[in-house]
Amino acid sequence: MKVLIVGATGLIGSAAAAELVARGHDIRALALPPLPEGAPLPPMEIHFANYLELSDEELRELFQDVEGFVFAAGVDERVQGPPPIYDFYEKYNITPLNKMLSTAKESGVKHAVVCGSYFSYFAKERPEMRLEYWHPYIRSRRDQEEMALSFADESFSVSILELPYIFGAQPGRKPVWVFLVERILAMGKHTYYPSGGTAMVSIRQVAQAIAGALERGKGAQTWPIGWFNMPWTKFLRIVHRHMGTPKRKIYTVPKWAFQLYALAEERRQKKAGIEGGLHLVRFADLMCSDQFIEKKLGCVPLGVEDDDIEEAIGSSIRASLRVIEGEQVLDMPSK
């Protein structure tokens, strides 16, 4: 099938494009210029444009002869801005996707895949935490899901991938994990982190999940994606090794200590007149828990295969260090 990928030159989009090309599909890419230098992009038809600025006619032209659609763009919870920050997430993650899905369906597209967040999964699984109430970003992802799934019917499948931590590096592109390495370096000789842990996947596995959802999706479906469930301490030991500090000690801090840090950060945001996507003090309840996802829920049905997660983490951390040390690469497009 011919597949339109929004964000096709980014880490997720390019990996999905490569996987789909390997399976015999044709790719039409929508991306912001320039291309990341040295990135091994697969053969595809590239259109450079800002998805927020496309007219109805331009969208219809992009969807001409397209059978599959992948939305691998938008912004995540790290973005901060003037309150209410929810409006920002709505602008980049919900409103344009609504327009694209409407046009896709009208144009005869059969399958759509949206790259979402595993926070949506936990919002549904742990209602007692009231994640949608406290966290604008999580609320926006749940609203995005409900909006997207409303388009699905017997002739148009919509699959939401609820994605966890993703590891892997793209040459020429700044990894999202620079912030983590900088935070660890700023701690001094030791690393202080809360208890708990997270689900994670490699970028190769995300690409397989996207391809699987396009090829197997029916109706309205949400897929919690997770293959490896790793405590923070184990994860940090891998990070330390690839930072070149394998003997660095890790101290597990209690939730109240994490909340003190979170309170200071929220006060800094308020003083600066900005708001974050997560209410950090309340987020401690989730951060200090096991944010685990069983592979049978999404990965196995979509045909995801095992991978070397330690090497995927390592590639992310090594690339982050090169950026910190001065390597010139593309940042993610500013929003």
Helices and strands as residue ranges (DSSP letters): E 2-6, H 11-22, E 26-31, E 45-48, G 51-53, H 56-62, E 68-71, H 85-89, I 90-94, H 95-106, E 111-117, H 118-125, G 127-129, H 131-134, H 136-149, E 157-163, E 165-167, H 178-186, E 191-194, E 197-202, H 203-216, E 220-224, E 228-231, H 232-243, E 250-253, H 255-272, H 280-287, E 290-291, G 295-297, H 309-324
